[in-house]
């Protein structure tokens, strides 16, 4: 129970900060798959006590992004190809459903459609700038922003929350596949094609383009695993 001085609330806030910081380091590969880590190491890194670190790790264990090593601390979980495909399948199912719902709203709401167009164009511009700067993490962030706009247009916060949470297992593969920022022009072109088809109101073509775009990850996994076998588990 929260005491009169709000200490419980402060502690929970620190654990959330620790969770977000550690999770971000895992997804950006600053904590690479398979690396052994210790509570005191993370506490020093984040300038926190071990209590919020311990609470953050519990959540990361549930998400299968970290694993406990008996009497030897813990390690960043290796990438599971099966887990990646499961997450990709869920993402595709939800994003396609969101796209259909969004298109129904856009056709009857010109103001919202104009705002949506502005937001996706901003995201595409950010992708181009990140590609030009050779900034992998900024490119991935802009890519995520593009897809969040599509999902948010469906006006379903639960869906957006679920997809955002389960993308963790996808993003480590995506970060690895973008290390050299190759084929980014293709990804940007696919976004531009999707925007054009959506503007024309062609739902089936939009669904087809989005599905093909999201299934690109299947090819990426095979390539990335051949390049970084040490980051994967059977």
Buried (B, 14 or more C-beta within 10 A) or exposed (E): EEEEEEEEEEBEEBBBBBBEBBBEBBBBBEBBBBBEBBBEEBBEBBEBEBBBBBBBBEBBBEBEBBBEEEEEBBBBBBBBBEBBBEBBEBBBEBBBBBBBBBBEBBEEEEEBBEEBBEBBBBBBEBBBEBBEEEBBBBBBBBBBBBBBBBBBBBEBEEBBEBBBEBBBBBBBBBBBBBEEBEEBEEBBEBBBBBBEBBBEEBBEBBBBBBEEBBEBBEEBBEEBBEEBEEBBEE
